[in-house]
Amino acid sequence: MPLPVQAPSPAPAPAAIELIALTKRYAEGRPAVDAIDLRVASGSYCCLLGPSGCGKSSTLRMIAGHEAVSSGAIVLENREITGLPAAARGTAMMFQNFALFPHLSALDNVAFSLKMKGLGRAERQARARDLLDRVAMGHLAERKPAELSGGQQQRVALARALITGPRVLLLDEPLSALDPFLRLQMRAELRRWQKELGLTFIHVTHSQEEAMALADTMVVMSHGVIEQVGSPHAVYNRPASEFVARFMGGHNVIHTPAGKVAVRTDHLQVAPAEADLPGDLPRLHAVVSDVEYQGAYVLLGLQEQGAARCANAAAAYSVLLPEAAFLARPYQAGQAVQLHWTPAQAHALGPSAPATAQAAP
Ligand SMILES: Nc1ncnc2c1ncn2[C@@H]1O[C@H](COP(=O)(O)OP(=O)(O)OP(=O)(O)O)[C@@H](O)[C@H]1O
């Protein structure tokens, strides 16, 4: 009988950027970026995510060549670029405030770096115009930045970053200067551009929602180390540590005899205190502390029964109920309830990354 032919396992996508034990130390003591290893697949959208001060901008600036590396290496498409000047790396950076020259037209802003490279006026203007057309800004090429909206300025900034033909585009909080409505619109544009251009994007953000909406790969950082790398779905559904579960939000961290578990707020079930639940279901007794109407959902805040509660303490647990379920069985503040979940809904949490576990407050 012929042996079954095994399908070859797909080759891993080539890495656009590889960080090897990359470290940044500004001063004595703990490094701002502490020997991180990361592989970013070519043509992917990668978001570096974490709270303020976790080292995400330092990491991006080291990749860009705007910050010297203390130790470790940066490899771009199999070429070590650790010591190269920014302009020789094959990366380009787009900044939070777009950093456009206010006295130059959109066209001259985009053409600027070609002027620095010594290209003739006709050629650099033709190339800049071509890129402005690509980001649907050709008709506003003669305007100065102050005569453009935030979204239009962002498109000019993108065209300016792309004119040098980078392999990797680095974006430092590119949406944070925009108002909330425009932020959503430009977020969708960023994603579309990345797919259309087929480039690798590395985008720094402190917004979980932004990273989830954009990323193929999320890198969650804390205190200079990487806590978790994965797709938004994997990180949200299988947070590696208590830090990731709490930082991503939408999870309850529950202490059980077997260790800490994360249960999503929309998976944790609530029942009246007197309800007769199956004996083998894990549960805890709690008191409703807040009822927040959110439209399609109602968010219940709860405290463990018997826990002292100060006036401004955050709720220990949260349950997100569809509006219809809440209306069918309403709960009110002060009511004693049982919280329960199935083993399949509980995700065991590992320890935080070692450096974080030792983190000074
Ligand atoms: N030029 C610098 N000199 C000294 N310390 C710095 C410098 N830049 C950053 N740091 C420190 O390094 C740590 C990491 O900073 P970094 O800006 O990389 O974090 P971040 O996660 O991007 O924060 P944020 O979201 O607030 O920009 C912080 O403790 C910060 O104070």
The ligand as a Gaussian input file, in Angstrom:
#p B3LYP/6-31G(d) Opt

LIG

0 1
 N       15.963000      60.085000      25.206000
 C       15.727000      59.474000      26.366000
 N       16.537000      59.645000      27.427000
 C       16.328000      59.013000      28.601000
 N       15.299000      58.166000      28.815000
 C       14.451000      57.959000      27.792000
 C       14.609000      58.607000      26.530000
 N       13.594000      58.173000      25.710000
 C       12.861000      57.336000      26.443000
 N       13.353000      57.204000      27.687000
 C       12.805000      56.326000      28.748000
 O       12.776000      55.001000      28.252000
 C       11.576000      54.345000      28.633000
 C       10.824000      53.890000      27.390000
 O       10.414000      55.036000      26.654000
 P        9.662000      54.926000      25.248000
 O        9.434000      56.315000      24.751000
 O       10.388000      53.993000      24.374000
 O        8.287000      54.257000      25.708000
 P        6.888000      54.230000      24.987000
 O        6.302000      52.913000      25.321000
 O        7.019000      54.554000      23.559000
 O        6.121000      55.384000      25.759000
 P        5.067000      56.463000      25.210000
 O        3.861000      55.706000      24.757000
 O        4.805000      57.301000      26.422000
 O        5.763000      57.198000      24.104000
 C       10.804000      55.339000      29.482000
 O       11.060000      55.061000      30.828000
 C       11.378000      56.684000      29.083000
 O       11.300000      57.607000      30.127000

